[in-house]
Amino acid sequence: MGTFICRATITCELAKAVLLAADLGAGATEIGEELAKRLNYEVWNYEQAIKTIVVSSERSMAEISEEASSGEIDVNQMVASVIRDRMSSQNVIIEGRAAFLFLLEPATLKVRLIAPYEIRVLHVADFRHISRSDAEEAVKADDEARRSVAQRESRVNADDPTIYDVTINTAAWSAWDKIADIIVELFKEKEKTTGLGLAETTSKANEIRVIIGAPLGPEINGSNLIALDSLQRNTLGVEAGDEVYVETSTWGIIRISKKAVVASAKHEDEGKGYVRLSQKLMQEGFYKGQRVSVRKSE
């Protein structure tokens, strides 16, 4: 699952992406390198994207920093654009702070890497060859920055476990390569699911799990509509005008179940991997970033 790679004008295949959304000092860089060896994917992070921007724009880092501070440019959007461009043409691993820019975008596997605060501080101090106090300042500032990026760019809480496929405490394992092995196995299992982006099939027939994107416009606020792209409709076996059930669940206990009429997603939403609900449905308790089940109405 991921974004489409199209070669020539005949065939398209899905580019694959692994997100390692990690707190500073939790080992995303090291684990990303190990994964790259095993999957033969290119690793992208915030720093690498910035370097690409500097080279392509023929501006210095100081110039870009000054423009960002003055509000002339949005560095997060620039970083996301650079990485998204690579995602359109090759399989990638997105690690560290950059991963928080893509929490609601298509990815084969989304992994949250965490570790106790003290361990992260010691790791940063050792990795950067700085004092413990400097490492503490770096960790605190970066924690705030990463959560801010997730909230501002994706409108989600980065600590919400339902955003990710799995959360791993890296301090519980003896080596980075062991964690990489675990992620590779999870990746292989996730590849077996069908669908696109954040949509995936479940064990039930005619049902997908998918994340809710931004609501549909106010012009259809009085309708219970759900916009599905062509692959999602095909997976469910429905057409525009058919009815589906949209359901939230926690540990198998259904909390909200609403019937909705299917609408075709807009062209710009095709292949993004999320669904959009009308504002009327959103007022029933659904929210952006929430993972829900959508199943065909019998």
Secondary structure, 3 states (H helix, E strand, C coil): CCCEEEECCCEEEECCEEEEEECCCCCHHHHHHHHHHHHCCEEECHHHHHHHHHHHHCCCHHHHHHHHHHCCCCHHHHHHHHHHHHHCCCCEEEEHHHHHHHCCCCCCEEEEEECCHHHHHHHHHHHHCCCHHHHHHHHHHHHHHHHHHHHHHHCCCCCCHHHCCEEEEHHHCCCHHHHHHHHHHHHHHHHCCCCCCCCEECCCCCEEEEEECCCCCHHHCCCCEEEECHHHHHHHCCCCCCEEEEEEEECCEEEEEEEEEEEECCHHHCCCCEEEECHHHHCCCCCCCCEEEEEECC
